[in-house]
Amino acid sequence: MSYLSHREMLGGLESVRVVLPGDEVMSYNPDSSGGSIFLGPGLRWEDGMVRAAKAGLLKKTSRHLYFVDTHQKRYIPQRREYVIGIVTKKKGDIYKIDIGGSEQATISFLSFENASKKTRRDLALGDLIYGQLIVANKHMEPEMVCIDAYDRAMGMGVLPAGGVMFNVSLQVAREIINPDCPFLLTLSKKVKYTVVVGMNGRVWVKAAHQNSMVALMNCILMLEYMTPDEANEKALKLLEALM
Amino acid sequence: MRGLNVALASVNGPGDVKVSNRLYNRSHLEVCYSPSTGHSMIRERALESVIMRTVEQAILVHLHPRTAINITIQEMQSDGLALSASVNAACMALLDAGIQMKTTFAAVTCCITPSGTVIIDPTEAEIQESVAEATFVFESSGEASVLTAHQDGRLSYEDFKKCLHHCQVASKDVFAFYRRMTEKKYQNEIES
């Protein structure tokens, strides 16, 4: 099976410079210049000028997509992102899920594989759900589902018991699921484990023994303070000490 | 931190908000200022109000309706520059939290002595002996327009303009500091 690497798909991601809110990135007039540009998170276009709205690293892809990469912990729900949520309430046919944003997300009991009005999937309070946000904007409360457009689970649904979930900063979550980052693969050479990463900064890990799970959790938490290269060595040392 | 003036600021948000404070089209901002000694009284409420009105002009509140953004400031040490240290700490906390803003902002305090000299970042002793004290908060664009102006004492129009000009020049240092700190934070990623 051939696939484009992450970098090729994005068309060559490059870091431009560090920007602060209010910094002018470029002036853009839709009437004049040739091609169109795409503005991602952290940028806004006002009065013909593109300005940064967040402090971070301005990045661009070769397909003229610009965005600001920020280090932050607070999750702001975004459509089509995969998140891990905790069931907090049951209101009739709807469950309320805490996804770490300002509002709780809702999920209908029919949004699971093979669910119908007769065969319900009952969720207990405190269950962990891995799903996709289908509605997420500033005007409405977020909605989640655990099936794709063809009614298949595709890995989503209730997470099995026996794992451990912890919070990381959003950029760490994005980093470990990046195909170009071999961190999770390096860990797998020492310990066999299952991991689910939510874009809301929640990571769920399950391994055979409790001490392996705690060790893996600490290895991933190392990425908050170190680059993946530095963390690689320390993580391997930690896991070897475990054996 | 400004010499002996230290303020600690933290930002929480955009998060959940009480129904009574919920606004349909924007975020609810709350500033909580705690003095280093004693209980919070009217002086702290006044500072909170000045800081809130400054911060409101910078944050893009319409991006997060029905949420609350809480800014908590703890005064650790004060030597006359409590307001400007707190405002600058609040700006850095907002940058760190990743809350979307129109601009960054920087506060500078100055005082005018009886002989007419303008002192930037005076100590508490210098403020006591001065005729008037002024704090200006500027935004980061080229012309550095004023977001907030706060004065104590008698200032003639000429003196006011002098203070404003000196503070405007001094604010460039604060903005340069913000940029240096942000570059330091992301330096690992710039290299890769």
Contacts between the chains, C-beta under 8 A, distances in Angstrom:
chain1	res1	chain2	res2	distance
A	15	B	189	6.6
A	15	B	190	5.7
A	17	B	190	7.9
A	18	B	179	7.2
A	18	B	182	5.3
A	18	B	183	4.8
A	18	B	186	5.4
A	18	B	190	7.1
A	20	B	95	7.0
A	20	B	104	5.2
A	20	B	140	6.8
A	20	B	175	8.0
A	20	B	178	6.1
A	20	B	179	6.1
A	20	B	182	6.1
A	21	B	58	7.5
A	21	B	95	7.2
A	21	B	100	7.3
A	21	B	101	3.9
A	21	B	102	6.6
A	21	B	103	5.8
A	21	B	104	5.4
A	21	B	140	7.7
A	22	B	101	7.2
A	22	B	102	6.2
A	22	B	103	3.4
A	22	B	104	5.9
A	22	B	139	6.8
A	22	B	140	4.7
A	22	B	141	6.1
A	23	B	140	7.8
A	42	B	100	7.3
A	44	B	60	7.8
A	44	B	100	7.9
A	51	B	102	8.0
A	53	B	60	6.3
A	53	B	100	4.1
A	53	B	101	6.2
A	53	B	102	7.4
A	54	B	95	7.9
A	54	B	98	5.5
A	54	B	99	7.8
A	54	B	100	5.6
A	54	B	101	7.5
A	55	B	95	4.1
A	55	B	96	7.8
A	55	B	98	7.5
A	55	B	104	7.7
A	55	B	178	7.9
A	55	B	182	5.0
A	56	B	98	7.5
A	56	B	182	7.8
A	56	B	186	6.8
A	57	B	186	4.9
A	57	B	189	5.7
A	57	B	190	6.7
A	69	B	189	7.4
A	70	B	98	4.4
A	71	B	98	7.2
A	71	B	185	7.0
A	71	B	186	7.7
A	72	B	96	7.9
A	72	B	97	6.3
A	72	B	98	3.1
A	73	B	97	7.9
A	74	B	13	6.9
A	74	B	14	7.0
A	74	B	15	7.5
A	74	B	97	6.6
A	74	B	98	6.8
A	76	B	14	7.1
A	76	B	64	7.8
A	102	B	13	7.6
A	102	B	14	5.0
A	102	B	15	5.1
A	102	B	16	5.7
A	102	B	17	7.7
A	102	B	64	7.0
A	102	B	66	7.5
A	102	B	67	4.1
A	102	B	68	7.9
A	103	B	16	7.4
A	103	B	66	7.3
A	103	B	67	7.8
A	138	B	63	6.2
A	138	B	64	6.3
A	138	B	65	5.7
A	139	B	65	6.9
A	227	B	188	5.0
A	227	B	192	7.5
